[in-house]
Amino acid sequence: MKQSKQENLIYLVVWGLLFASPLISLYVRMVSDQNLPFDWTEVLIVWRRFSVYLLLFLIHNFFLAPLLIHRHKRTLYFSIVVAVLLAFTVYQCNSRPPIKQFDRLEPPPMEQPGRHEPPPFERHAPRMDHHPEMLHEDHRREMPPPFVGEHDILAIVVLILMFAANLGIKGYFRSRDDRKRLAELEKENLEQQLAYLRYQINPHFFMNTLNNIHALIDIDPVKAQETVVELSKMMRYVLYEGDRQGVPLTKEVAFVRTYIKLMQLRYSDKVRITLDLPSEVPDRTIPPLILISFIENAFKHGVSYQRESFIGVKMAVEGDALRFECRNSKAEKPNEEKGGVGLANVRKRLDLLYNHNYTLSIHDDADVYTVELNIPLV
């Protein structure tokens, strides 16, 4: 997921101030002490320390933090962060120079009572055990630093606080985006309700269906009665279920089946219509009327009265996702009927509902138009 411009600006300002801090500090000291020369060595040492933190921040910001904030993979995130902290601890300890110590010479024996005092030149001679700086070079040795020192602990705490601040900033912008997306979704729902109203009063569909029913009354009265019942079910679904955020998947599948059944009344055997729906539908929910726009588009652009044409609709439940496919032939002169909410609005609605956690593939070939949709089920 892409970061917002405000979030990137915050990181840029913070790191810019951090890298500018040694320059500002040196400048202030030069102003107070005119004889102090400008020394880049001190600045480069600080920048080298900051570069390590900057590298770890970039790794955490672009690779680790999204695991927790966006993908909710807590175990993987904390495992990698612990590994990073351990690696940083080893690096921090190994980057410290060894501690140089001196071997202390054995002090002279204590004076025993009754012994004569040392000669004057010995009384005033410096004691070697009180002046380690005067020890010979042979008595100096390098001691390895402790595994974790005070500065190492402070560096690890700073790194942990940096990771926590990064998570806090990302969490804030994520919650802000969620609130914004929710507001847009509510607005989109209002727009969709108006679109559903336009769909409900689509004169072309209902007029053609009623004409088919009228023709069936004299030919097959029983089938005409069944068609009226199916049409009433579909209208009831649109009126009472179409404005909800989620409906049972069974109702959406039944609506698709009824819609295609009524549309088959309008066409002859030259239009081959195949429907492959799951026999057992799990108890999951789906946004209402999210699939009908693709099917309606297939009937609108895929039926030809001059040559044979086909429309194929397939639905399958795979784990926690619904796989939908709609294929149709391409007519030379598609029907001019208008209705539905349009493919562009459907894609926008999918973006708001699933936040790009779906796949929609549209293949517009020379003779075949294919739509493939995968959406998660709740």
Protein Blocks (a to p, Z undefined) as FASTA:
>chain_A
ZZdfklmmmmmmmmmmmmmmmmmmmmmmmmmmmklccdfklmmmmmmmmmmmmmmmmmmm
mmmmmmmmmnopaklmmmmmmmmmmmmmmmmmmmpccddddddddddddddehiacddfk
lmmpccfklmmklpcfklpccddddfbdfklmmmmmmmmmmmmmmmmmmmmmmmmmmmmm
mmmmmmmmmmmmmmmmmmmmomklmmmmmmmmmmmmmmmmmlmmmmmmmmmmmmmmmmmm
mmpmbdcfklmmmmmmmmmmmmmmmpcfklccdddddfbdcdddddehklmmmmmmmmmm
mccfkbccddddddddehjaccddddddddfbdcfbdedjbjklmmmmmmmmnnopacdd
ddddfkbccdddddddZZ
